[in-house]
């Protein structure tokens, strides 16, 4: 498996498909996060952390801080197994750089961008956050085995990413764990990150996979250790605010929210303006105007929206778009705790994930999720549950409305007489944002499903007549979700003009072993699929016309969004083992 990965992913490209980047040394680097936000008071500077022993940098409670300076543990004889060429391009690193010793040592955690002698450069850090796990408060969590090295800026796109090592060693947030990652889970994260990105699903990314032969990790048995070099525009999550709210740290909530607006979302002007009716999918609901100044107050009396409300709504909208894409491709995260929910709406921290094969809306890949909290069908509602927790953390800032910048509020908080008005406003805004979340989610989901079905337009009846009926059929007949759409892409309109033709074509969607749905035989299964094909045939003719020559164009359009290959958990397990 190691040789296969190394020879495949890490081989250099000779086709010139990717524009040239820069070397690791020349890649622009920064530490805006650690320069803007408060550090762990026990190690307030890189030098103090550098002088500390690994034991001193081990698990403990960290308060009033966003991070702790901590270096990765040194690894002996690391082996770079593979890199993602697409990730190299997106970060801005030139092809072939993975062959250099600097790159190999950086991705193993042995090279950091800080100089001991001068004290200059960028020192690594681990984030502090908390979280609600399976609906219960879990307290302080944090980066227990992930350490960020630096922020990089792609010289061409100007996009900034935070480069991070997962499996790099213990931190103050490791709790009872060892700070390590096994090769098995590291391969899974490496592959799924890049698979989701290829499907245009917002996700954290994987740059490199490194084997650490000197590290043996005890799980159910002794396993090989590994490090995933991963990156994201931000690793901040809802759990970042959870821990501050639990500790009553009002100033830090405001500071962090301001940092996110100004540095993660590049300014308050990029946040969405208020909506007149968030529950109706008008154009401005789906693509609201921006450009609202930080000091401007919008909205009706009692529901006044300040800049922190606009920030909250933006975070909710990003997550709604991502969940819509999960549902459209039947991706099931498996662990959607608040500490796994990104403020940028990124798919984050992959544990027992899976893409559905047979369509089962109750499926969860998490064997510990006995109540099916994080099942496929529950993902939209559980992400909203998490976003409500974020709303609670930002409640004072949202509820303050036009008084958010008054000195008395900033320094003293909420008076007893003002509290009812503030709470009422916050509750009203969160409720309205829930309607906005639902509208954005459904609109994006319907758009994607219509594209997967090969439709050029959207009709109100499509969701019930085509999408819902197809999902019911898939569930009843135990059909493979993503294979169905791929195979549908190649069906020509002339092949399904009659009932007999449709029944014949229906068999293309069955498993090799035939019909497996409970209560169905071959004839009844063919009849059900044929009925749906008749409806689909009519809509395709309505959108594309009856000229057979357009079939090739439609097939090409459908195959562009219906991938030939989907990452299956069983296949991945075989590859890992």
Buried (B, 14 or more C-beta within 10 A) or exposed (E): EBEEBBEEBBEEEEEEEBEEBBEBEEBBBBBBBBEBBBBBEBBBEBBBBBEBEEEBBBBBEBEBBBBBBBBBBEBEEBBBBBBBBBBBBBBBBBBBBBEBEEBBBBBBBBBBBBEEEEEEBBBBBBBBBBBBBBEEEBEBBBBBBBBBBBBBBBEEEEEBBBBBBBBBBBBBBBBEEBBBBBBBBBBBBBBBBBBBBEBEBBBBBBBBBBBBBEBEBEEEEEBBBBBBBBBBBBBBBBBBBBBBBBBEBBEBBBBBBBBBBBBBBEEBEBBBBBBEEBEEBEEBBEEBEBEBEBEBBBBEEEBBBBBBBBBBBBBBBBBBBBBBBBBBBBBBBBBBBBBBBBBBBBBBBBBBBBBBBBBBBEBBBBEEBEEBBBBBBBBBEBBBBBBBBBBBBBBBBBBBBEBBEEEEBBEEEBEEEBEEBBBEBBBBBBEBBBBBBBBBBBBBBBBBBBBBBBBEEBEEEBBEBBBEBBBBBBBBBBBBBBBBBBBBBEBBBEBBBEEEBBBBBBEBBBBEEEBEBEEBEEEBBBBBBBBBBBBBBEBBBEBBEEEEEBBEEBBEBBBEBBBEEBBBBEEBEEEBE
